[in-house]
Amino acid sequence: MLQPSFFCCRTPVTLVDPELRPVLVYPVAQDVRDRVAGSGGRPLAALIGRTRAAILRSIEDGCTTTELSRRASTSIASASQHAAVLREAGLVATQRNGSAVLHTLTPLGLDLLSGAGGAGDLDVTTKAG
């Protein structure tokens, strides 16, 4: 069975279960991804939400939670919570340095930004919330 997928990137994936028909999952064409996202080339924000995309983009060159809050225009508590979710997803690494916490992107986080058309192309402007 052939199954197109918005979330499959670059390479098709096979799913095999001895009790079911084999499935080949293949990526949806990029132009379809842009139309589905409905965000004028901003599929990352459509996928993970504008605030979380802003948080991810803000961490690109590394920052503390306080800096992250300022860059993404969110409260410190919100920035910390979003960073924790992104860390659990393997997109962000966090290192404590005394009383400060430094957030950086993992290779997977960098790949996600690159796959979204380049970090500079993301329009993830948001207000606190």
DAWO-V797959 format. One record per pair of residues at least 4 apart in sequence whose ideal C-beta (glycine too) atoms are under 6 Angstrom apart, sorted by the first residue. I is the first residue (numbers start at 0). J is the second residue. Records with the same first field share a line. If there is no record, write none. Layout:
I = J, J
This chain:
0 = 20, 22
1 = 23
2 = 22, 24
3 = 25, 27
4 = 24
5 = 27
7 = 12, 24, 26
8 = 26
11 = 23, 25
12 = 24
13 = 23
14 = 22
15 = 21
27 = 31, 32
32 = 42
33 = 40
36 = 42, 45
38 = 44, 45
41 = 122
42 = 46
43 = 52, 115, 121
44 = 49, 52, 123
47 = 51, 52
49 = 123, 125
50 = 125
51 = 81
52 = 123
53 = 71, 123, 125
54 = 71, 81
55 = 85
56 = 121, 123
57 = 67, 70, 71
58 = 91, 102, 104
59 = 118
61 = 103
62 = 66, 67
63 = 99, 101
64 = 75, 78, 79, 100
67 = 78
68 = 73, 75, 78
72 = 126, 127
73 = 77, 78, 127
82 = 91, 102
85 = 90, 91
86 = 91, 93
89 = 105, 107
90 = 105, 107, 108
91 = 102, 108
92 = 103, 105
93 = 100, 102
94 = 101
95 = 100
96 = 101
104 = 108, 109
110 = 114
112 = 118
115 = 121
116 = 120
